Amino acid sequence: MAKPRDAVNNLKEYTPGKNPEGQKVVKLASNENSLGASPKALVEIKKRLKNINVYPDQYSRELSSLLATKYNVSDKNLIIGNGSDEIMQMLAAAYLSAGDEVLISRNTFSTYEFVTRLFDANPVFVDLKNYTYDLPGFAKKSGDKTKLIFLCNPNSPTGTMFSGAELDSFMANIPDNYIVVIDEAYAEYVEREDYPDSLKYVREGKNVIVLRTFSKLYGLAGLRVGYGIAKEEIIKYLKMVKLPFGVNRLAVAGAVAALDDKSFIMKSLKNNKEGKEYLYGELGTGNWKLDFQKTEANFIWIDLKQSADQVFLKLMSEGVIIRPLTSFGMPNAIRVTIGLPEQNKKFIAALKKVL
Ligand SMILES: Cc1ncc(COP(=O)(O)O)c(C=O)c1O
């Protein structure tokens, strides 16, 4: 029998949020946009369906030039991926060799560890501090073998963020032979004013790549489009390792249209803000033993103080799917996407019933 590489034997398959099987089930498990997809994207995708016999542009230039204008960088600073996940894999493919070290937080997005192990490198874990990324802890664990550092801001699953000042002092003490990956999948939802301007480091020529996605605010998780912004040299190497046509025509069309869908963006942000206030109110005043974290994203982290897997099953029988955080190393906690008002109400009613 053909044997895979050792690294492959040690990989864990991704644990996705469960998809609903019935129409009445509410899915609050994967931080998708509860309002659906950007309507402008849907119109544009339909228009361009007839062109799918033709290969897409290999660099998705229609989208990258729009993003370059939006962020005031050159399109040589942009890479588009089949989700930001794919860009994480490109980073690992371009920069990691066997034995290199990658700094990764505990209780965070699992793809960082996956791509590290896939390329025979070693994850070095840093604990969260008060449910938040501990940047001084990262600095302490960095060393000669460090190649990549993954920072998730806001963090999934806790919804917490580190500030611009915290990132500034971290960056000031980091040698310039590491690449710092700042995953900002939920940046658009952040309300705190001290959120970092991480593109500043890209403009200064630092080894930083900022990752963003169309999967969350823009409602296009099923299309798979994400992007990275970094200095030209980093983007050049990522383009060398990427598959030629990873991002398809319809995904680019959808992303281009969604970027300009101001009314959908406003509605989504308003829904999120109101939903989170509602959840804070309910979770904070209920007659129950739980903790939660204030969130800067479109989901909320809740410590149930009991087996999340059990509660997950009970909530599912009430027609609500949430994410138990066992696979994130937090077996007593859940992550719940902020949904439409009626979905949030249904979640709270179900939670009251099962606790
Ligand atoms: C922190 C974080 N980064 C990246 C992603 C993946 O984004 P994409 O759909 O663009 O691959 C997710 C998706 O859940 C996420 O939570």
The ligand as an SDF file (V2000), in Angstrom:
LIG
                    3D

 16 16  0  0  0  0  0  0  0  0999 V2000
  -10.3660   33.4160   12.4430 C   0  0  0  0  0  0  0  0  0  0  0  0
  -10.7540   32.9120   11.1080 C   0  0  0  0  0  0  0  0  0  0  0  0
   -9.9070   33.0510   10.0900 N   0  0  0  0  0  0  0  0  0  0  0  0
  -10.2060   32.5990    8.8710 C   0  0  0  0  0  0  0  0  0  0  0  0
  -11.4000   31.9590    8.6350 C   0  0  0  0  0  0  0  0  0  0  0  0
  -11.6630   31.3620    7.2900 C   0  0  0  0  0  0  0  0  0  0  0  0
  -12.0080   32.2680    6.4000 O   0  0  0  0  0  0  0  0  0  0  0  0
  -12.2370   31.8560    4.8770 P   0  0  0  0  0  0  0  0  0  0  0  0
  -13.6550   31.4510    4.7700 O   0  0  0  0  0  0  0  0  0  0  0  0
  -11.9150   33.1230    4.1630 O   0  0  0  0  0  0  0  0  0  0  0  0
  -11.2880   30.7540    4.5370 O   0  0  0  0  0  0  0  0  0  0  0  0
  -12.3280   31.7990    9.6460 C   0  0  0  0  0  0  0  0  0  0  0  0
  -13.5820   31.1000    9.3710 C   0  0  0  0  0  0  0  0  0  0  0  0
  -14.3040   30.6430   10.1630 O   0  0  0  0  0  0  0  0  0  0  0  0
  -11.9890   32.2800   10.9210 C   0  0  0  0  0  0  0  0  0  0  0  0
  -12.8180   32.1240   11.9500 O   0  0  0  0  0  0  0  0  0  0  0  0
  1  2  1  0
  2  3  1  0
  2 15  2  0
  3  4  2  0
  4  5  1  0
  5  6  1  0
  5 12  2  0
  6  7  1  0
  7  8  1  0
  8  9  2  0
  8 10  1  0
  8 11  1  0
 12 13  1  0
 12 15  1  0
 13 14  2  0
 15 16  1  0
M  END
$$$$
